[in-house]
Amino acid sequence: MNEQQTKVVIVQSPKSVGVAIILTFFFGPLGMFYATVKGAIIMMVVSLVVGIFTLGFGLLLTWPACIIWGAMAASAHNKKLLAGVQQQ
């Protein structure tokens, strides 16, 4: 028998680090959904808890953390895509 092999190619687009920074700067944890869903959910919970217990002043720490995490997640996504292209 002659078996045909099917090659599956998954196409993903790179994520802009600049867009990730802008979205998280303006929208905080909500902007992180562009780069990382899991990270966005984690930071939403953390920001909510910290915001409640510090009367909002703790957001001065969590908001920049969201910006950094969002940028790093977008960069990691792009590196992962590039590594996948180089393996082929």
Distance bins in CASP14 RR format, pairs under 12 A and 6 or more apart:
PFRMAT RR
TARGET T0000
AUTHOR 0000-0000-0000
RMODE 2
METHOD distances of the structure
MODEL  1
7 88 0 0 0 0 1 0 0 0 0 0 0
9 84 0 0 0 0 0 1 0 0 0 0 0
9 85 0 0 0 0 0 1 0 0 0 0 0
9 88 0 0 0 0 1 0 0 0 0 0 0
10 80 0 0 0 0 0 1 0 0 0 0 0
10 81 0 0 0 0 0 1 0 0 0 0 0
10 84 0 0 0 0 1 0 0 0 0 0 0
10 85 0 0 0 0 0 1 0 0 0 0 0
10 88 0 0 0 0 0 1 0 0 0 0 0
11 81 0 0 0 0 1 0 0 0 0 0 0
11 84 0 0 0 0 0 1 0 0 0 0 0
11 85 0 0 0 0 0 1 0 0 0 0 0
12 77 0 0 0 0 1 0 0 0 0 0 0
12 78 0 0 0 0 1 0 0 0 0 0 0
12 80 0 0 0 0 1 0 0 0 0 0 0
12 81 1 0 1 0 0 0 0 0 0 0 0
12 82 0 0 0 0 0 1 0 0 0 0 0
12 84 0 0 0 0 1 0 0 0 0 0 0
12 85 0 0 0 0 0 1 0 0 0 0 0
13 19 0 0 0 0 0 1 0 0 0 0 0
13 34 0 0 0 0 0 1 0 0 0 0 0
13 74 0 0 0 0 0 1 0 0 0 0 0
13 77 0 0 0 0 1 0 0 0 0 0 0
13 78 0 0 0 0 1 0 0 0 0 0 0
13 81 0 0 0 0 1 0 0 0 0 0 0
14 20 0 0 0 0 0 1 0 0 0 0 0
14 35 0 0 0 0 0 1 0 0 0 0 0
14 74 0 0 0 0 1 0 0 0 0 0 0
14 75 0 0 0 0 1 0 0 0 0 0 0
14 76 0 0 0 0 0 1 0 0 0 0 0
14 77 1 0 0 1 0 0 0 0 0 0 0
14 78 1 0 1 0 0 0 0 0 0 0 0
14 79 0 0 0 0 1 0 0 0 0 0 0
14 80 0 0 0 0 1 0 0 0 0 0 0
14 81 1 0 1 0 0 0 0 0 0 0 0
14 82 0 0 0 0 1 0 0 0 0 0 0
14 85 0 0 0 0 0 1 0 0 0 0 0
15 21 0 0 0 0 0 1 0 0 0 0 0
15 23 0 0 0 0 0 1 0 0 0 0 0
15 31 0 0 0 0 0 1 0 0 0 0 0
15 32 0 0 0 0 0 1 0 0 0 0 0
15 33 0 0 0 0 0 1 0 0 0 0 0
15 34 1 0 0 1 0 0 0 0 0 0 0
15 35 1 0 1 0 0 0 0 0 0 0 0
15 36 0 0 0 0 1 0 0 0 0 0 0
15 70 0 0 0 0 1 0 0 0 0 0 0
15 71 0 0 0 0 0 1 0 0 0 0 0
15 72 0 0 0 0 0 1 0 0 0 0 0
15 73 0 0 0 0 1 0 0 0 0 0 0
15 74 1 0 1 0 0 0 0 0 0 0 0
15 75 0 0 0 0 1 0 0 0 0 0 0
15 76 0 0 0 0 1 0 0 0 0 0 0
15 77 1 0 1 0 0 0 0 0 0 0 0
15 78 1 0 0 1 0 0 0 0 0 0 0
15 79 0 0 0 0 0 1 0 0 0 0 0
15 80 0 0 0 0 0 1 0 0 0 0 0
15 81 0 0 0 0 1 0 0 0 0 0 0
16 22 0 0 0 0 1 0 0 0 0 0 0
16 23 0 0 0 0 1 0 0 0 0 0 0
16 34 0 0 0 0 1 0 0 0 0 0 0
16 35 0 0 0 0 1 0 0 0 0 0 0
16 70 0 0 0 0 0 1 0 0 0 0 0
16 71 0 0 0 0 0 1 0 0 0 0 0
16 73 0 0 0 0 0 1 0 0 0 0 0
16 74 1 0 0 1 0 0 0 0 0 0 0
16 75 0 0 0 0 0 1 0 0 0 0 0
16 77 0 0 0 0 0 1 0 0 0 0 0
16 78 0 0 0 0 1 0 0 0 0 0 0
17 23 0 0 0 0 0 1 0 0 0 0 0
17 24 0 0 0 0 0 1 0 0 0 0 0
17 34 0 0 0 0 0 1 0 0 0 0 0
17 35 0 0 0 0 1 0 0 0 0 0 0
17 67 0 0 0 0 0 1 0 0 0 0 0
17 68 0 0 0 0 0 1 0 0 0 0 0
17 70 0 0 0 0 1 0 0 0 0 0 0
17 71 1 0 1 0 0 0 0 0 0 0 0
17 72 0 0 0 0 1 0 0 0 0 0 0
17 73 0 0 0 0 1 0 0 0 0 0 0
17 74 1 0 1 0 0 0 0 0 0 0 0
17 75 1 0 1 0 0 0 0 0 0 0 0
17 76 0 0 0 0 0 1 0 0 0 0 0
17 77 0 0 0 0 1 0 0 0 0 0 0
17 78 1 0 0 1 0 0 0 0 0 0 0
17 79 0 0 0 0 0 1 0 0 0 0 0
18 24 0 0 0 0 1 0 0 0 0 0 0
18 25 0 0 0 0 1 0 0 0 0 0 0
18 31 0 0 0 0 0 1 0 0 0 0 0
18 34 0 0 0 0 1 0 0 0 0 0 0
18 35 0 0 0 0 0 1 0 0 0 0 0
18 67 0 0 0 0 0 1 0 0 0 0 0
18 70 0 0 0 0 1 0 0 0 0 0 0
18 71 1 0 0 1 0 0 0 0 0 0 0
18 74 1 0 0 1 0 0 0 0 0 0 0
18 75 0 0 0 0 1 0 0 0 0 0 0
18 78 0 0 0 0 0 1 0 0 0 0 0
19 25 0 0 0 0 0 1 0 0 0 0 0
19 26 0 0 0 0 0 1 0 0 0 0 0
19 27 0 0 0 0 0 1 0 0 0 0 0
19 31 0 0 0 0 1 0 0 0 0 0 0
19 32 0 0 0 0 0 1 0 0 0 0 0
19 33 0 0 0 0 0 1 0 0 0 0 0
19 34 1 0 0 1 0 0 0 0 0 0 0
19 35 0 0 0 0 1 0 0 0 0 0 0
19 70 0 0 0 0 0 1 0 0 0 0 0
19 71 0 0 0 0 1 0 0 0 0 0 0
19 73 0 0 0 0 0 1 0 0 0 0 0
19 74 1 0 0 1 0 0 0 0 0 0 0
19 77 0 0 0 0 0 1 0 0 0 0 0
19 78 0 0 0 0 0 1 0 0 0 0 0
20 26 0 0 0 0 0 1 0 0 0 0 0
20 27 0 0 0 0 0 1 0 0 0 0 0
20 28 0 0 0 0 0 1 0 0 0 0 0
20 31 1 0 0 1 0 0 0 0 0 0 0
20 32 1 0 0 1 0 0 0 0 0 0 0
20 33 0 0 0 0 0 1 0 0 0 0 0
20 34 1 0 1 0 0 0 0 0 0 0 0
20 35 1 0 1 0 0 0 0 0 0 0 0
20 36 0 0 0 0 1 0 0 0 0 0 0
20 39 0 0 0 0 0 1 0 0 0 0 0
20 40 0 0 0 0 0 1 0 0 0 0 0
20 66 0 0 0 0 1 0 0 0 0 0 0
20 67 0 0 0 0 1 0 0 0 0 0 0
20 68 0 0 0 0 0 1 0 0 0 0 0
20 69 0 0 0 0 1 0 0 0 0 0 0
20 70 1 0 1 0 0 0 0 0 0 0 0
20 71 1 0 1 0 0 0 0 0 0 0 0
20 72 0 0 0 0 1 0 0 0 0 0 0
20 73 1 0 0 1 0 0 0 0 0 0 0
20 74 1 1 0 0 0 0 0 0 0 0 0
20 75 0 0 0 0 1 0 0 0 0 0 0
20 76 0 0 0 0 0 1 0 0 0 0 0
20 77 0 0 0 0 1 0 0 0 0 0 0
20 78 0 0 0 0 0 1 0 0 0 0 0
21 27 0 0 0 0 0 1 0 0 0 0 0
21 28 0 0 0 0 0 1 0 0 0 0 0
21 31 0 0 0 0 1 0 0 0 0 0 0
21 32 0 0 0 0 0 1 0 0 0 0 0
21 34 0 0 0 0 0 1 0 0 0 0 0
21 35 0 0 0 0 1 0 0 0 0 0 0
21 64 0 0 0 0 0 1 0 0 0 0 0
21 66 0 0 0 0 0 1 0 0 0 0 0
21 67 1 0 1 0 0 0 0 0 0 0 0
21 68 0 0 0 0 1 0 0 0 0 0 0
21 69 0 0 0 0 0 1 0 0 0 0 0
21 70 1 0 0 1 0 0 0 0 0 0 0
21 71 1 0 1 0 0 0 0 0 0 0 0
21 72 0 0 0 0 0 1 0 0 0 0 0
21 73 0 0 0 0 0 1 0 0 0 0 0
21 74 0 0 0 0 1 0 0 0 0 0 0
21 75 0 0 0 0 0 1 0 0 0 0 0
22 28 0 0 0 0 0 1 0 0 0 0 0
22 31 0 0 0 0 1 0 0 0 0 0 0
22 32 0 0 0 0 0 1 0 0 0 0 0
22 34 0 0 0 0 1 0 0 0 0 0 0
22 35 0 0 0 0 0 1 0 0 0 0 0
22 67 0 0 0 0 1 0 0 0 0 0 0
22 70 0 0 0 0 0 1 0 0 0 0 0
22 71 0 0 0 0 0 1 0 0 0 0 0
22 74 0 0 0 0 0 1 0 0 0 0 0
23 29 0 0 0 0 0 1 0 0 0 0 0
23 30 1 0 0 1 0 0 0 0 0 0 0
23 31 1 1 0 0 0 0 0 0 0 0 0
23 32 1 0 0 1 0 0 0 0 0 0 0
23 33 0 0 0 0 1 0 0 0 0 0 0
23 34 1 0 1 0 0 0 0 0 0 0 0
23 35 0 0 0 0 1 0 0 0 0 0 0
23 36 0 0 0 0 0 1 0 0 0 0 0
23 40 0 0 0 0 0 1 0 0 0 0 0
23 66 0 0 0 0 1 0 0 0 0 0 0
23 67 0 0 0 0 1 0 0 0 0 0 0
23 69 0 0 0 0 0 1 0 0 0 0 0
23 70 0 0 0 0 1 0 0 0 0 0 0
23 71 0 0 0 0 0 1 0 0 0 0 0
23 73 0 0 0 0 0 1 0 0 0 0 0
23 74 0 0 0 0 1 0 0 0 0 0 0
24 30 0 0 0 0 1 0 0 0 0 0 0
24 31 1 0 1 0 0 0 0 0 0 0 0
24 32 1 0 1 0 0 0 0 0 0 0 0
24 33 0 0 0 0 1 0 0 0 0 0 0
24 34 0 0 0 0 1 0 0 0 0 0 0
24 35 1 0 0 1 0 0 0 0 0 0 0
24 36 0 0 0 0 0 1 0 0 0 0 0
24 39 0 0 0 0 0 1 0 0 0 0 0
24 40 0 0 0 0 1 0 0 0 0 0 0
24 43 0 0 0 0 1 0 0 0 0 0 0
24 44 0 0 0 0 0 1 0 0 0 0 0
24 47 0 0 0 0 0 1 0 0 0 0 0
24 62 0 0 0 0 0 1 0 0 0 0 0
24 63 0 0 0 0 1 0 0 0 0 0 0
24 64 0 0 0 0 1 0 0 0 0 0 0
24 65 0 0 0 0 1 0 0 0 0 0 0
24 66 1 0 1 0 0 0 0 0 0 0 0
24 67 1 0 1 0 0 0 0 0 0 0 0
24 68 0 0 0 0 1 0 0 0 0 0 0
24 69 1 0 0 1 0 0 0 0 0 0 0
24 70 1 0 1 0 0 0 0 0 0 0 0
24 71 1 0 0 1 0 0 0 0 0 0 0
24 72 0 0 0 0 0 1 0 0 0 0 0
24 73 0 0 0 0 1 0 0 0 0 0 0
24 74 0 0 0 0 1 0 0 0 0 0 0
25 31 0 0 0 0 1 0 0 0 0 0 0
25 32 0 0 0 0 0 1 0 0 0 0 0
25 34 0 0 0 0 0 1 0 0 0 0 0
25 63 0 0 0 0 1 0 0 0 0 0 0
25 64 0 0 0 0 1 0 0 0 0 0 0
25 66 0 0 0 0 1 0 0 0 0 0 0
25 67 1 0 1 0 0 0 0 0 0 0 0
25 68 0 0 0 0 0 1 0 0 0 0 0
25 70 0 0 0 0 0 1 0 0 0 0 0
25 71 0 0 0 0 0 1 0 0 0 0 0
26 32 0 0 0 0 0 1 0 0 0 0 0
26 34 0 0 0 0 0 1 0 0 0 0 0
26 63 0 0 0 0 0 1 0 0 0 0 0
26 66 0 0 0 0 0 1 0 0 0 0 0
26 67 0 0 0 0 1 0 0 0 0 0 0
27 33 0 0 0 0 1 0 0 0 0 0 0
27 34 0 0 0 0 1 0 0 0 0 0 0
27 35 0 0 0 0 0 1 0 0 0 0 0
27 40 0 0 0 0 1 0 0 0 0 0 0
27 43 0 0 0 0 0 1 0 0 0 0 0
27 44 0 0 0 0 0 1 0 0 0 0 0
27 47 0 0 0 0 0 1 0 0 0 0 0
27 63 0 0 0 0 1 0 0 0 0 0 0
27 66 0 0 0 0 1 0 0 0 0 0 0
27 67 0 0 0 0 0 1 0 0 0 0 0
27 70 0 0 0 0 0 1 0 0 0 0 0
28 34 0 0 0 0 0 1 0 0 0 0 0
28 35 0 0 0 0 0 1 0 0 0 0 0
28 39 0 0 0 0 0 1 0 0 0 0 0
28 40 0 0 0 0 1 0 0 0 0 0 0
28 43 1 0 0 1 0 0 0 0 0 0 0
28 44 0 0 0 0 1 0 0 0 0 0 0
28 46 0 0 0 0 0 1 0 0 0 0 0
28 47 1 0 0 1 0 0 0 0 0 0 0
28 48 0 0 0 0 0 1 0 0 0 0 0
28 59 0 0 0 0 1 0 0 0 0 0 0
28 62 0 0 0 0 1 0 0 0 0 0 0
28 63 1 0 1 0 0 0 0 0 0 0 0
28 64 0 0 0 0 1 0 0 0 0 0 0
28 65 0 0 0 0 1 0 0 0 0 0 0
28 66 1 0 1 0 0 0 0 0 0 0 0
28 67 1 0 0 1 0 0 0 0 0 0 0
28 68 0 0 0 0 0 1 0 0 0 0 0
28 69 0 0 0 0 1 0 0 0 0 0 0
28 70 0 0 0 0 1 0 0 0 0 0 0
29 35 0 0 0 0 0 1 0 0 0 0 0
29 36 0 0 0 0 0 1 0 0 0 0 0
29 37 0 0 0 0 0 1 0 0 0 0 0
29 38 0 0 0 0 0 1 0 0 0 0 0
29 39 0 0 0 0 1 0 0 0 0 0 0
29 40 1 0 1 0 0 0 0 0 0 0 0
29 41 0 0 0 0 1 0 0 0 0 0 0
29 42 0 0 0 0 1 0 0 0 0 0 0
29 43 1 0 1 0 0 0 0 0 0 0 0
29 44 1 0 1 0 0 0 0 0 0 0 0
29 45 0 0 0 0 1 0 0 0 0 0 0
29 46 0 0 0 0 1 0 0 0 0 0 0
29 47 1 0 1 0 0 0 0 0 0 0 0
29 48 0 0 0 0 1 0 0 0 0 0 0
29 49 0 0 0 0 0 1 0 0 0 0 0
29 50 0 0 0 0 0 1 0 0 0 0 0
29 51 0 0 0 0 0 1 0 0 0 0 0
29 59 0 0 0 0 1 0 0 0 0 0 0
29 62 1 0 0 1 0 0 0 0 0 0 0
29 63 0 0 0 0 1 0 0 0 0 0 0
29 65 0 0 0 0 1 0 0 0 0 0 0
29 66 1 0 1 0 0 0 0 0 0 0 0
29 67 0 0 0 0 0 1 0 0 0 0 0
29 69 0 0 0 0 1 0 0 0 0 0 0
29 70 0 0 0 0 1 0 0 0 0 0 0
30 37 0 0 0 0 0 1 0 0 0 0 0
30 39 0 0 0 0 0 1 0 0 0 0 0
30 40 1 0 0 1 0 0 0 0 0 0 0
30 41 0 0 0 0 0 1 0 0 0 0 0
30 43 0 0 0 0 1 0 0 0 0 0 0
30 44 1 0 0 1 0 0 0 0 0 0 0
30 47 0 0 0 0 1 0 0 0 0 0 0
30 48 0 0 0 0 0 1 0 0 0 0 0
30 63 0 0 0 0 0 1 0 0 0 0 0
30 66 0 0 0 0 1 0 0 0 0 0 0
30 70 0 0 0 0 0 1 0 0 0 0 0
31 37 0 0 0 0 0 1 0 0 0 0 0
31 39 0 0 0 0 0 1 0 0 0 0 0
31 40 1 0 0 1 0 0 0 0 0 0 0
31 41 0 0 0 0 0 1 0 0 0 0 0
31 43 0 0 0 0 1 0 0 0 0 0 0
31 44 0 0 0 0 0 1 0 0 0 0 0
31 47 0 0 0 0 0 1 0 0 0 0 0
31 63 0 0 0 0 0 1 0 0 0 0 0
31 66 1 0 0 1 0 0 0 0 0 0 0
31 67 0 0 0 0 1 0 0 0 0 0 0
31 69 0 0 0 0 0 1 0 0 0 0 0
31 70 1 0 0 1 0 0 0 0 0 0 0
31 71 0 0 0 0 0 1 0 0 0 0 0
31 73 0 0 0 0 0 1 0 0 0 0 0
31 74 0 0 0 0 0 1 0 0 0 0 0
32 38 0 0 0 0 1 0 0 0 0 0 0
32 39 1 0 1 0 0 0 0 0 0 0 0
32 40 1 1 0 0 0 0 0 0 0 0 0
32 41 0 0 0 0 1 0 0 0 0 0 0
32 42 0 0 0 0 1 0 0 0 0 0 0
32 43 1 0 1 0 0 0 0 0 0 0 0
32 44 0 0 0 0 1 0 0 0 0 0 0
32 46 0 0 0 0 0 1 0 0 0 0 0
32 47 0 0 0 0 0 1 0 0 0 0 0
32 62 0 0 0 0 0 1 0 0 0 0 0
32 63 0 0 0 0 0 1 0 0 0 0 0
32 65 0 0 0 0 0 1 0 0 0 0 0
32 66 1 0 1 0 0 0 0 0 0 0 0
32 67 0 0 0 0 1 0 0 0 0 0 0
32 68 0 0 0 0 0 1 0 0 0 0 0
32 69 1 0 0 1 0 0 0 0 0 0 0
32 70 1 0 1 0 0 0 0 0 0 0 0
32 71 0 0 0 0 1 0 0 0 0 0 0
32 72 0 0 0 0 0 1 0 0 0 0 0
32 73 1 0 0 1 0 0 0 0 0 0 0
32 74 0 0 0 0 1 0 0 0 0 0 0
33 39 0 0 0 0 1 0 0 0 0 0 0
33 40 1 0 1 0 0 0 0 0 0 0 0
33 41 0 0 0 0 1 0 0 0 0 0 0
33 42 0 0 0 0 0 1 0 0 0 0 0
33 43 0 0 0 0 0 1 0 0 0 0 0
33 44 0 0 0 0 1 0 0 0 0 0 0
33 66 0 0 0 0 0 1 0 0 0 0 0
33 69 0 0 0 0 0 1 0 0 0 0 0
33 70 0 0 0 0 1 0 0 0 0 0 0
33 73 0 0 0 0 0 1 0 0 0 0 0
33 74 0 0 0 0 0 1 0 0 0 0 0
34 40 0 0 0 0 1 0 0 0 0 0 0
34 66 0 0 0 0 0 1 0 0 0 0 0
34 69 0 0 0 0 0 1 0 0 0 0 0
34 70 1 0 0 1 0 0 0 0 0 0 0
34 71 0 0 0 0 0 1 0 0 0 0 0
34 73 0 0 0 0 1 0 0 0 0 0 0
34 74 1 0 0 1 0 0 0 0 0 0 0
34 77 0 0 0 0 0 1 0 0 0 0 0
35 43 0 0 0 0 0 1 0 0 0 0 0
35 66 0 0 0 0 1 0 0 0 0 0 0
35 67 0 0 0 0 0 1 0 0 0 0 0
35 68 0 0 0 0 0 1 0 0 0 0 0
35 69 1 0 0 1 0 0 0 0 0 0 0
35 70 1 0 1 0 0 0 0 0 0 0 0
35 71 1 0 0 1 0 0 0 0 0 0 0
35 72 0 0 0 0 1 0 0 0 0 0 0
35 73 1 1 0 0 0 0 0 0 0 0 0
35 74 1 0 1 0 0 0 0 0 0 0 0
35 75 0 0 0 0 1 0 0 0 0 0 0
35 76 0 0 0 0 1 0 0 0 0 0 0
35 77 1 0 0 1 0 0 0 0 0 0 0
35 78 0 0 0 0 0 1 0 0 0 0 0
36 42 0 0 0 0 1 0 0 0 0 0 0
36 43 0 0 0 0 1 0 0 0 0 0 0
36 44 0 0 0 0 0 1 0 0 0 0 0
36 66 0 0 0 0 0 1 0 0 0 0 0
36 69 1 0 0 1 0 0 0 0 0 0 0
36 70 1 0 0 1 0 0 0 0 0 0 0
36 71 0 0 0 0 0 1 0 0 0 0 0
36 72 0 0 0 0 1 0 0 0 0 0 0
36 73 1 1 0 0 0 0 0 0 0 0 0
36 74 0 0 0 0 1 0 0 0 0 0 0
36 75 0 0 0 0 0 1 0 0 0 0 0
36 76 0 0 0 0 1 0 0 0 0 0 0
36 77 1 0 0 1 0 0 0 0 0 0 0
36 80 0 0 0 0 0 1 0 0 0 0 0
37 43 0 0 0 0 0 1 0 0 0 0 0
37 44 0 0 0 0 0 1 0 0 0 0 0
37 70 0 0 0 0 0 1 0 0 0 0 0
37 73 0 0 0 0 1 0 0 0 0 0 0
37 77 0 0 0 0 0 1 0 0 0 0 0
38 44 0 0 0 0 0 1 0 0 0 0 0
38 45 0 0 0 0 0 1 0 0 0 0 0
38 69 0 0 0 0 0 1 0 0 0 0 0
38 70 0 0 0 0 0 1 0 0 0 0 0
38 73 0 0 0 0 1 0 0 0 0 0 0
39 45 0 0 0 0 1 0 0 0 0 0 0
39 46 0 0 0 0 1 0 0 0 0 0 0
39 47 0 0 0 0 0 1 0 0 0 0 0
39 65 0 0 0 0 0 1 0 0 0 0 0
39 66 0 0 0 0 1 0 0 0 0 0 0
39 68 0 0 0 0 0 1 0 0 0 0 0
39 69 1 0 0 1 0 0 0 0 0 0 0
39 70 0 0 0 0 1 0 0 0 0 0 0
39 72 0 0 0 0 0 1 0 0 0 0 0
39 73 1 0 0 1 0 0 0 0 0 0 0
39 74 0 0 0 0 0 1 0 0 0 0 0
39 76 0 0 0 0 0 1 0 0 0 0 0
40 46 0 0 0 0 0 1 0 0 0 0 0
40 47 0 0 0 0 0 1 0 0 0 0 0
40 66 0 0 0 0 1 0 0 0 0 0 0
40 69 0 0 0 0 1 0 0 0 0 0 0
40 70 0 0 0 0 1 0 0 0 0 0 0
40 73 0 0 0 0 1 0 0 0 0 0 0
41 47 0 0 0 0 0 1 0 0 0 0 0
41 48 0 0 0 0 0 1 0 0 0 0 0
41 66 0 0 0 0 0 1 0 0 0 0 0
41 69 0 0 0 0 0 1 0 0 0 0 0
42 48 0 0 0 0 0 1 0 0 0 0 0
42 49 0 0 0 0 0 1 0 0 0 0 0
42 62 0 0 0 0 0 1 0 0 0 0 0
42 65 0 0 0 0 0 1 0 0 0 0 0
42 66 0 0 0 0 0 1 0 0 0 0 0
42 69 0 0 0 0 1 0 0 0 0 0 0
42 70 0 0 0 0 0 1 0 0 0 0 0
42 73 0 0 0 0 0 1 0 0 0 0 0
43 49 0 0 0 0 0 1 0 0 0 0 0
43 50 0 0 0 0 1 0 0 0 0 0 0
43 51 0 0 0 0 0 1 0 0 0 0 0
43 59 0 0 0 0 0 1 0 0 0 0 0
43 61 0 0 0 0 0 1 0 0 0 0 0
43 62 1 0 0 1 0 0 0 0 0 0 0
43 63 0 0 0 0 1 0 0 0 0 0 0
43 64 0 0 0 0 0 1 0 0 0 0 0
43 65 1 0 0 1 0 0 0 0 0 0 0
43 66 1 0 1 0 0 0 0 0 0 0 0
43 67 0 0 0 0 0 1 0 0 0 0 0
43 68 0 0 0 0 0 1 0 0 0 0 0
43 69 1 0 0 1 0 0 0 0 0 0 0
43 70 0 0 0 0 1 0 0 0 0 0 0
43 73 0 0 0 0 0 1 0 0 0 0 0
44 50 0 0 0 0 0 1 0 0 0 0 0
44 51 0 0 0 0 0 1 0 0 0 0 0
44 59 0 0 0 0 0 1 0 0 0 0 0
44 62 0 0 0 0 1 0 0 0 0 0 0
44 66 0 0 0 0 1 0 0 0 0 0 0
44 69 0 0 0 0 0 1 0 0 0 0 0
45 51 0 0 0 0 0 1 0 0 0 0 0
45 52 0 0 0 0 0 1 0 0 0 0 0
45 62 0 0 0 0 0 1 0 0 0 0 0
46 52 0 0 0 0 0 1 0 0 0 0 0
46 53 0 0 0 0 0 1 0 0 0 0 0
46 54 0 0 0 0 0 1 0 0 0 0 0
46 58 0 0 0 0 0 1 0 0 0 0 0
46 59 0 0 0 0 0 1 0 0 0 0 0
46 61 0 0 0 0 1 0 0 0 0 0 0
46 62 1 0 0 1 0 0 0 0 0 0 0
46 63 0 0 0 0 0 1 0 0 0 0 0
46 65 0 0 0 0 1 0 0 0 0 0 0
46 66 0 0 0 0 1 0 0 0 0 0 0
46 69 0 0 0 0 0 1 0 0 0 0 0
47 53 0 0 0 0 0 1 0 0 0 0 0
47 54 0 0 0 0 0 1 0 0 0 0 0
47 56 0 0 0 0 1 0 0 0 0 0 0
47 58 0 0 0 0 1 0 0 0 0 0 0
47 59 1 0 0 1 0 0 0 0 0 0 0
47 60 0 0 0 0 0 1 0 0 0 0 0
47 61 0 0 0 0 1 0 0 0 0 0 0
47 62 1 0 1 0 0 0 0 0 0 0 0
47 63 1 0 0 1 0 0 0 0 0 0 0
47 64 0 0 0 0 0 1 0 0 0 0 0
47 65 0 0 0 0 1 0 0 0 0 0 0
47 66 1 0 0 1 0 0 0 0 0 0 0
47 69 0 0 0 0 0 1 0 0 0 0 0
48 54 0 0 0 0 0 1 0 0 0 0 0
48 56 0 0 0 0 0 1 0 0 0 0 0
48 58 0 0 0 0 0 1 0 0 0 0 0
48 59 0 0 0 0 1 0 0 0 0 0 0
48 62 0 0 0 0 1 0 0 0 0 0 0
49 56 0 0 0 0 0 1 0 0 0 0 0
49 58 0 0 0 0 0 1 0 0 0 0 0
49 59 0 0 0 0 0 1 0 0 0 0 0
49 62 0 0 0 0 1 0 0 0 0 0 0
50 56 1 0 0 1 0 0 0 0 0 0 0
50 57 0 0 0 0 1 0 0 0 0 0 0
50 58 1 0 1 0 0 0 0 0 0 0 0
50 59 1 0 0 1 0 0 0 0 0 0 0
50 60 0 0 0 0 1 0 0 0 0 0 0
50 61 1 0 0 1 0 0 0 0 0 0 0
50 62 1 0 1 0 0 0 0 0 0 0 0
50 63 0 0 0 0 0 1 0 0 0 0 0
50 65 0 0 0 0 1 0 0 0 0 0 0
50 66 0 0 0 0 0 1 0 0 0 0 0
51 57 1 0 0 1 0 0 0 0 0 0 0
51 58 1 0 1 0 0 0 0 0 0 0 0
51 59 1 0 1 0 0 0 0 0 0 0 0
51 60 0 0 0 0 1 0 0 0 0 0 0
51 61 0 0 0 0 1 0 0 0 0 0 0
51 62 1 0 0 1 0 0 0 0 0 0 0
51 63 0 0 0 0 0 1 0 0 0 0 0
52 58 0 0 0 0 1 0 0 0 0 0 0
52 59 0 0 0 0 0 1 0 0 0 0 0
52 62 0 0 0 0 0 1 0 0 0 0 0
53 59 0 0 0 0 0 1 0 0 0 0 0
53 62 0 0 0 0 0 1 0 0 0 0 0
54 60 0 0 0 0 1 0 0 0 0 0 0
54 61 0 0 0 0 1 0 0 0 0 0 0
54 62 0 0 0 0 1 0 0 0 0 0 0
56 62 0 0 0 0 1 0 0 0 0 0 0
56 63 0 0 0 0 0 1 0 0 0 0 0
57 63 0 0 0 0 0 1 0 0 0 0 0
58 64 0 0 0 0 0 1 0 0 0 0 0
58 65 0 0 0 0 0 1 0 0 0 0 0
59 65 0 0 0 0 1 0 0 0 0 0 0
59 66 0 0 0 0 1 0 0 0 0 0 0
60 66 0 0 0 0 0 1 0 0 0 0 0
61 67 0 0 0 0 0 1 0 0 0 0 0
61 68 0 0 0 0 0 1 0 0 0 0 0
62 68 0 0 0 0 0 1 0 0 0 0 0
62 69 0 0 0 0 1 0 0 0 0 0 0
63 69 0 0 0 0 0 1 0 0 0 0 0
63 70 0 0 0 0 0 1 0 0 0 0 0
64 70 0 0 0 0 0 1 0 0 0 0 0
64 71 0 0 0 0 0 1 0 0 0 0 0
65 71 0 0 0 0 0 1 0 0 0 0 0
65 72 0 0 0 0 0 1 0 0 0 0 0
66 72 0 0 0 0 0 1 0 0 0 0 0
66 73 0 0 0 0 0 1 0 0 0 0 0
67 73 0 0 0 0 0 1 0 0 0 0 0
67 74 0 0 0 0 0 1 0 0 0 0 0
68 74 0 0 0 0 0 1 0 0 0 0 0
68 75 0 0 0 0 0 1 0 0 0 0 0
69 75 0 0 0 0 0 1 0 0 0 0 0
69 76 0 0 0 0 0 1 0 0 0 0 0
70 76 0 0 0 0 1 0 0 0 0 0 0
70 77 0 0 0 0 1 0 0 0 0 0 0
71 77 0 0 0 0 0 1 0 0 0 0 0
71 78 0 0 0 0 0 1 0 0 0 0 0
72 78 0 0 0 0 0 1 0 0 0 0 0
72 79 0 0 0 0 0 1 0 0 0 0 0
73 79 0 0 0 0 0 1 0 0 0 0 0
73 80 0 0 0 0 0 1 0 0 0 0 0
74 80 0 0 0 0 0 1 0 0 0 0 0
74 81 0 0 0 0 0 1 0 0 0 0 0
75 81 0 0 0 0 0 1 0 0 0 0 0
75 82 0 0 0 0 0 1 0 0 0 0 0
76 82 0 0 0 0 0 1 0 0 0 0 0
76 83 0 0 0 0 0 1 0 0 0 0 0
77 83 0 0 0 0 0 1 0 0 0 0 0
77 84 0 0 0 0 0 1 0 0 0 0 0
78 84 0 0 0 0 0 1 0 0 0 0 0
78 85 0 0 0 0 0 1 0 0 0 0 0
79 85 0 0 0 0 0 1 0 0 0 0 0
79 86 0 0 0 0 0 1 0 0 0 0 0
80 86 0 0 0 0 0 1 0 0 0 0 0
80 87 0 0 0 0 0 1 0 0 0 0 0
81 87 0 0 0 0 0 1 0 0 0 0 0
81 88 0 0 0 0 0 1 0 0 0 0 0
82 88 0 0 0 0 0 1 0 0 0 0 0
END
